[in-house]
Amino acid sequence: AECPLSPLQSLLFLGLVAAVCLGLNLLFLTIYLICLCCCKRDEEPETKRPHSCCVTWMAVTAGLICCTAVGIGFYGNSETNDGVYQLLYAVDNANHTLTGIDSLVAGTTLQLRAGLEQHLGRLNEVLAARADYLQSLRFVQQLAGSIVLQLSGLPVWRGVSADLTELAARVGYVEYYRWLAYLLFFILVLAICLLACLGLAKRSRCLLTTVLCCGLLTLVLSWASVAVDAAAAVGTSDFCVAPDKFIMNQTESDISTGKGWPRGAGEIPVVHYYLYCEQSLSNPFQQALTAFQRSLTTMQIQIQGLIQFALPLFPTAEKDLLGVQQLLNASETSLHQLTAMLDCRGLHKDYLDALIGICYDGVEGLLYLVLFSLLVASSFSTIICATPRAWKHFAGRDRDYDDIDEEDPFNPQARRIAAHNPARGQLRSFCSYSSSLGSQSSLHPPAQTISNAPVSEYMNQAVLFGGNPRYENVPLIGRGSPPPTYSPSMRATYLSVTDEHVRPYNTEFPA
């Protein structure tokens, strides 16, 4: 025999599935990081650039996915919020209708009992000489008692109104903090993405470590969000499939325990009438409302007759007769309002608005939030995978900088090292004469002793250092200018060639 799962078990099952997915995701990332750390291989300079491009494209892809996910999340959060507040608006309207019904019934009952009895008591004293008038007054009093009895048979919605008020307060409280939590989650996701981009741009290991830790936290939050949103969407969908059955079962349970729902005029038919509101269904309060209308019409006829025939004989009864007539007119107005409020169309419309809000906008928004969480999980998984590769790329570039020659006069980093170590022997600059002879403006440059050298010598030197022959007014060697590019062999050749030309300057301008 089949054993279907209960709604609570279904929600727990969805949470378990999300937890398993989170475990598999973390296991995959752990295995990937272990393999990346263990499988260290020496990479040639030609193979480093493709890895750098791979890291860049992974970061760009993760950033695009992250931005798309945040956009989807904003839309889903807004849709869910709109659906919940449409539900709250419908519940508030229904609550206002139910409160109005109770208020009308209580007000009409109070008028017919207290106000009408005062006027009828004084009229009995004024019209005591006429037995037929007194009989009419007693008949009016009996009809007023009948109306009060009919009104007492109507359901009292005070308990239902209190339940709806409590439900609306709880839903509004939860929805406010849910909306705020997702808004903070969106900001966190965008902040981590910006930190990742900043860390890659500045080549900061500290920022990448922070991104790695925050990425793991966001990954856990994403899968938790998947579990919560999926469970909420499935639970709401189960309610939306057959809301009438759920409400009928809840009503039967409340009636059996004597809580909340109205008692008296056929409890279950009342709920059925408002849930379906079909033309074939008759109003369960129609009999009481019809009796109310007939009794009220008869009372008005009796009072109108007394005004017409008894008032000329008893002028002092005018005030009380007009007061009774005003009470009956106000009761008739209340009757029309009560008939409209007890009709199924108003409450049924609120019921449909609540269902549309929670079952369409609400569920749609939850599904978009599930998609947002999945995209964020995939995006941050990509970021976590790219972070160690970026770290290794930064380490490789640091090793390249560590391998430079500190004695290289054309290396800017060597000049910074020399500036921090003044005790070290400094190499004479080939581009300045101010190292030991004062400012360059106060001295004349040395004579160009090789200015009469043949042009072929300059061309050979240009070919040696630049690769392409070129003609210049001042020889490269004579003015101490470095070649545009060099290699270790070119540098050795350059130093050997320039040594012959620098030596005359040192003898002419001693240090």
C-alpha positions in Angstrom: 0.0 0.0 0.0 1.2 3.5 -0.8 2.1 5.8 2.1 2.1 9.4 0.9 4.1 11.9 2.7 2.5 14.5 4.9 3.1 18.2 4.1 5.6 18.6 7.0 7.5 15.5 5.8 7.6 16.9 2.3 9.0 20.2 3.5 11.6 18.3 5.6 12.5 16.2 2.5 13.1 19.3 0.5 15.3 20.7 3.2 17.3 17.4 3.3 17.7 17.5 -0.5 19.1 21.1 -0.3 21.5 20.0 2.5 22.7 17.0 0.4 23.3 19.4 -2.6 25.3 21.7 -0.3 27.4 18.8 0.9 28.1 17.7 -2.6 29.0 21.2 -3.7 31.4 21.6 -0.8 32.9 18.1 -1.4 33.5 19.0 -5.1 35.2 22.3 -4.1 37.3 20.5 -1.5 38.5 17.9 -4.0 39.2 20.6 -6.6 41.3 22.6 -4.1 43.2 19.5 -3.0 44.0 18.5 -6.5 45.0 22.1 -7.4 47.4 22.2 -4.4 48.8 18.7 -4.9 49.3 18.8 -8.6 51.9 21.5 -8.8 53.7 21.5 -12.1 56.4 23.8 -13.5 54.9 26.1 -16.0 56.9 27.6 -18.8 56.5 31.4 -19.4 54.6 30.6 -22.6 52.0 28.7 -20.6 51.4 31.3 -17.9 49.5 33.7 -20.1 46.7 31.2 -21.0 46.2 30.4 -17.3 45.9 34.2 -16.6 43.3 34.5 -19.4 41.4 31.5 -17.9 41.3 33.2 -14.5 40.1 36.4 -16.0 37.4 34.8 -18.0 36.3 32.8 -15.0 36.0 36.0 -12.9 34.1 37.8 -15.7 31.7 34.9 -16.1 31.1 34.6 -12.4 30.6 38.4 -12.1 28.0 38.4 -15.0 26.2 35.4 -13.4 26.2 37.1 -10.1 24.8 40.4 -11.5 22.1 38.4 -13.4 21.2 36.5 -10.2 20.9 39.7 -8.2 18.5 41.2 -10.8 16.4 38.0 -10.8 16.5 38.1 -7.0 15.2 41.7 -6.8 12.3 40.8 -9.1 11.4 37.7 -7.2 11.7 39.5 -3.8 9.4 42.3 -5.1 6.9 39.8 -6.6 6.7 37.8 -3.3 6.3 41.0 -1.3 3.5 42.2 -3.6 1.7 38.9 -3.3 1.9 38.9 0.5 0.7 42.4 0.8 -2.2 41.7 -1.6 -3.1 38.8 0.7 -2.9 41.2 3.7 -5.0 43.8 1.9 -7.7 41.2 1.1 -7.6 39.9 4.7 -8.0 43.4 6.0 -11.0 44.0 3.7 -12.6 40.8 4.8 -11.9 41.6 8.4 -13.5 45.1 7.9 -16.6 43.4 6.5 -16.9 40.9 9.3 -16.4 43.6 11.9 -19.1 45.7 10.2 -21.5 42.9 10.3 -21.1 42.5 14.0 -21.3 46.2 14.5 -24.5 46.5 12.6 -26.2 43.6 14.4 -25.1 44.9 17.8 -26.3 48.5 17.0 -29.6 47.4 15.6 -30.3 45.2 18.6 -29.4 48.0 21.0 -31.8 50.4 19.2 -34.7 48.0 19.2 -34.2 47.0 22.8 -33.3 50.2 24.6 -34.4 53.1 22.4 -37.7 51.6 21.2 -38.7 50.4 24.7 -38.3 54.0 26.1 -40.5 55.5 23.5 -43.1 52.7 23.7 -43.2 53.1 27.6 -44.0 56.8 27.3 -46.6 56.1 24.6 -48.3 53.6 26.8 -48.8 56.3 29.4 -50.0 58.9 26.9 -52.4 56.5 25.0 -53.7 54.7 28.0 -57.2 56.0 27.4 -57.5 54.1 24.1 -57.3 50.3 24.2 -56.9 49.9 20.5 -53.9 52.2 20.4 -52.3 50.3 23.3 -52.9 47.0 21.4 -51.0 48.4 18.4 -48.1 49.4 20.7 -48.0 45.9 22.2 -47.9 44.5 18.7 -45.0 46.7 17.7 -43.1 45.6 20.8 -43.7 42.0 19.9 -42.4 42.6 16.4 -39.3 44.3 17.9 -38.7 41.3 20.1 -39.0 39.0 17.0 -36.4 41.1 15.1 -34.0 40.9 18.1 -34.5 37.1 18.1 -33.8 36.9 14.3 -30.6 39.0 14.7 -29.4 36.8 17.6 -29.5 33.9 15.1 -27.0 35.5 12.8 -23.4 34.3 13.3 -21.0 36.4 15.4 -17.8 36.9 13.5 -15.8 38.3 16.4 -13.7 35.2 16.8 -13.0 34.9 13.0 -12.0 38.6 12.9 -9.6 38.1 15.8 -8.0 35.1 14.1 -7.7 37.1 10.8 -6.1 40.0 12.6 -3.6 37.8 14.3 -2.8 36.0 11.1 -2.3 39.3 9.2 0.0 40.6 12.0 2.1 37.4 11.9 2.4 37.3 8.1 3.2 41.0 7.9 5.9 40.6 10.6 7.5 37.6 8.9 7.3 39.2 5.5 9.0 42.4 6.6 12.0 40.6 8.0 12.1 38.2 5.0 12.2 41.1 2.5 14.8 42.9 4.6 16.9 39.7 4.9 16.9 39.2 1.1 17.8 42.8 0.5 20.8 42.5 2.8 21.7 39.2 1.0 21.7 41.0 -2.3 24.0 43.7 -1.0 26.3 41.0 0.4 26.5 39.2 -2.9 27.3 42.4 -4.8 29.9 43.5 -2.2 31.7 40.2 -2.4 31.7 40.4 -6.2 33.2 43.9 -6.1 35.8 42.7 -3.6 36.7 39.8 -5.9 37.1 42.3 -8.9 39.2 44.6 -6.7 41.4 41.8 -5.4 42.1 40.7 -9.0 42.8 44.2 -10.2 45.1 45.1 -7.3 46.6 41.6 -7.1 45.9 41.6 -3.4 46.1 38.3 -1.6 44.4 39.7 1.5 41.3 40.6 -0.5 41.3 37.2 -2.2 41.4 35.5 1.1 38.5 37.6 2.3 36.6 36.8 -0.9 37.3 33.1 -0.4 35.9 33.0 3.2 32.9 35.2 2.4 32.3 33.1 -0.7 32.0 29.9 1.4 29.6 31.7 3.8 27.5 32.9 0.8 27.5 29.4 -0.6 26.0 28.0 2.6 23.4 30.9 2.7 22.5 30.3 -0.9 21.7 26.6 -0.4 19.8 27.4 2.8 17.8 29.9 0.8 17.1 27.3 -1.8 15.7 25.0 0.9 13.6 27.6 2.6 12.2 29.1 -0.7 11.5 25.6 -2.2 9.7 24.5 0.9 7.6 27.6 1.1 6.7 27.4 -2.6 5.7 23.7 -2.4 3.7 24.3 0.8 1.9 27.3 -0.7 1.3 25.3 -3.9 -0.3 22.5 -1.8 -2.6 25.0 -0.3 -3.4 26.7 -3.6 -4.4 23.3 -5.2 -7.4 22.8 -2.9 -7.8 25.9 -0.6 -11.5 25.1 0.0 -10.7 21.7 1.5 -8.0 23.1 3.7 -10.4 25.9 5.0 -13.3 23.4 5.5 -11.1 21.1 7.5 -9.8 24.0 9.6 -13.4 25.2 10.1 -14.6 21.8 11.2 -11.7 21.5 13.6 -12.4 25.0 15.1 -16.1 24.3 15.4 -15.5 21.0 17.1 -13.3 22.6 19.7 -15.6 25.6 20.1 -13.1 28.2 18.8 -13.3 31.1 16.5 -15.8 30.3 13.7 -19.4 31.4 13.9 -22.0 29.1 15.5 -25.6 29.0 15.0 -26.9 29.2 11.4 -25.4 26.0 10.0 -21.6 26.5 10.3 -20.3 24.4 7.4 -22.9 25.7 4.9 -21.9 29.2 5.8 -18.3 28.6 5.0 -19.2 26.7 1.8 -21.5 29.6 0.7 -18.7 32.1 1.0 -16.0 29.9 -0.6 -17.9 29.0 -3.7 -20.6 31.7 -4.0 -22.5 29.9 -6.7 -25.8 31.0 -8.1 -27.4 27.7 -7.1 -26.5 28.2 -3.5 -29.0 30.1 -1.4 -28.0 32.6 1.3 -28.1 30.8 4.6 -29.2 34.1 6.3 -31.9 34.8 3.8 -34.7 33.5 6.1 -33.6 35.7 9.0 -33.2 38.7 6.8 -36.7 38.2 5.2 -38.3 37.9 8.6 -36.4 41.1 9.7 -37.8 42.9 6.6 -41.4 41.8 7.1 -41.4 42.6 10.8 -39.9 46.0 10.2 -42.4 46.8 7.4 -45.3 45.8 9.7 -44.0 48.0 12.5 -43.7 50.9 10.2 -47.3 50.5 9.1 -48.5 50.4 12.7 -46.5 53.5 13.7 -47.7 55.3 10.5 -51.4 54.5 11.5 -50.8 55.9 15.0 -49.3 59.1 13.6 -52.3 59.5 11.3 -55.1 58.7 13.8 -53.8 59.1 17.3 -51.7 62.2 16.9 -54.7 64.6 16.4 -56.2 63.3 19.6 -53.0 63.1 21.6 -50.6 65.9 20.5 -48.2 65.1 23.3 -47.4 61.7 21.7 -45.9 63.4 18.6 -42.3 63.4 19.9 -42.3 59.7 20.8 -44.1 58.6 17.7 -41.6 60.5 15.5 -38.8 59.0 17.6 -40.0 55.5 17.0 -40.4 56.2 13.3 -36.7 57.4 13.1 -35.6 54.3 14.9 -37.4 52.1 12.4 -35.9 54.1 9.4 -32.4 53.6 10.9 -33.1 49.9 11.4 -34.2 49.6 7.7 -30.9 51.3 6.6 -29.0 48.8 8.8 -31.0 46.0 7.3 -29.9 47.0 3.7 -26.3 47.3 4.8 -26.4 44.0 6.6 -27.9 42.3 3.5 -25.1 43.6 1.3 -22.4 42.6 3.8 -23.8 39.1 4.3 -24.0 38.5 0.6 -21.2 36.1 -0.6 -19.9 38.3 -3.4 -18.0 40.7 -1.3 -16.2 38.2 0.9 -15.7 35.8 -2.0 -13.9 38.6 -3.9 -11.6 39.1 -1.0 -11.0 35.4 -0.9 -10.1 35.3 -4.6 -7.8 38.4 -4.2 -6.0 36.7 -1.4 -5.6 33.5 -3.4 -4.3 35.4 -6.4 -1.8 37.3 -4.3 -0.3 34.3 -2.5 -0.7 31.6 -5.2 0.4 33.6 -8.3 2.6 36.5 -7.3 3.8 34.9 -4.1 4.7 31.5 -5.6 6.2 33.1 -8.7 8.4 35.3 -6.6 9.5 32.3 -4.5 10.5 30.4 -7.7 12.5 33.3 -8.9 14.2 33.5 -5.5 15.1 29.8 -5.8 16.6 30.5 -9.3 18.5 33.4 -7.7 20.0 31.2 -5.0 21.0 28.5 -7.5 22.7 31.1 -9.7 24.5 32.6 -6.7 25.7 29.2 -5.7 27.1 28.5 -9.1 28.7 31.9 -9.4 30.4 31.7 -6.0 31.5 28.1 -6.8 33.3 29.6 -9.9 34.8 32.4 -7.8 36.1 29.9 -5.2 37.6 27.8 -8.0 39.3 30.8 -9.7 40.7 32.2 -6.5 43.5 29.6 -6.0 44.5 29.9 -9.7 44.8 33.7 -9.3 46.9 33.1 -6.2 49.3 30.9 -8.1 49.4 33.4 -10.9 50.3 36.1 -8.5 53.0 33.9 -6.9 54.5 33.2 -10.3 54.7 36.9 -11.2 56.4 37.5 -7.8 59.0 34.8 -8.6 59.6 36.5 -12.0 60.3 39.8 -10.2 62.6 38.0 -7.7 64.7 36.7 -10.5 65.7 40.1 -11.8 69.3 41.3 -11.8 69.8 44.0 -9.1 72.9 45.3 -10.8 70.9 46.1 -14.0 71.0 49.9 -14.4 68.0 49.9 -16.6 65.7 48.1 -14.2 63.4 50.5 -12.2 63.1 48.0 -9.4 66.9 47.8 -9.0 67.0 51.6 -8.7 64.4 51.4 -5.9 66.5 48.7 -4.2 69.6 50.9 -4.5 67.7 53.9 -3.0 66.8 51.8 0.0 70.4 50.5 0.4 72.6 53.6 0.1 75.6 51.8 1.5 75.8 49.6 -1.6 78.0 50.6 -4.4 76.0 52.6 -6.9 76.5 52.2 -10.6 77.2 55.4 -12.5 74.3 56.5 -14.6 74.8 56.6 -18.3 72.3 59.3 -18.7 73.5 61.9 -16.3 76.7 63.7 -15.4 75.6 65.0 -12.0 76.7 62.0 -9.9 79.9 63.7 -8.6 80.4 66.8 -10.6 77.5 69.0 -9.4 74.4 69.9 -11.2 74.2 69.2 -14.9 73.2 72.8 -15.7 76.6 74.2 -14.5 78.7 71.9 -16.6 79.2 71.5 -20.3 78.8 68.1 -21.8 82.0 66.3 -22.8 83.3 66.7 -26.2 82.0 64.3 -28.7 85.3 62.7 -29.5 83.9 60.2 -31.9 81.7 62.6 -33.8 83.9 62.0 -36.9 83.4 58.3 -36.7 82.2 56.7 -39.9 78.5 56.3 -40.4 78.8 52.6 -40.7 79.9 52.4 -37.1 76.7 54.1 -35.9 74.7 51.8 -38.1 76.4 48.7 -36.7 75.8 49.9 -33.2 72.1 50.6 -34.0 71.7 47.2 -35.6 73.4 45.6 -32.5 71.1 47.2 -29.9 67.9 48.1 -31.8 67.6 45.5 -34.5 67.1 48.1 -37.3 69.7 50.4 -38.6 69.1 54.1 -38.1 70.9 57.4 -38.5 71.2 60.0 -35.7 73.0 63.3 -35.2 74.5 62.2 -31.9 75.8 58.7 -31.6 74.1 56.3 -29.1 77.4 55.3 -27.5 78.8 58.8 -27.3 75.8 60.3 -25.4 75.5 57.4 -23.0 71.9 56.5 -24.0 70.7 53.0 -23.4 69.3 51.0 -26.3 65.6 50.6 -26.5 65.7 46.9 -25.8 68.4 44.6 -24.5 69.2 41.1 -23.5 72.0 39.7 -21.2 74.3 39.2 -24.2 73.4 42.6 -25.6 74.0 44.2 -22.2 77.5 42.5 -22.0 78.3 43.8 -25.5 77.0 47.2 -24.6 79.2 47.5 -21.5 82.3 46.3 -23.4 81.7 48.8 -26.2 80.9 51.8 -24.0 83.8 51.2 -21.6 86.2 52.6 -24.2 84.1 55.8 -24.6 83.4 56.4 -20.9 87.0 56.1 -19.8 88.1 59.4 -21.5 85.3 61.2 -19.6 86.4 59.8 -16.3 90.0 61.1 -16.9 88.7 64.5 -18.1 86.2 64.9 -15.2 87.5 63.1 -12.2 85.1 61.9 -9.6 
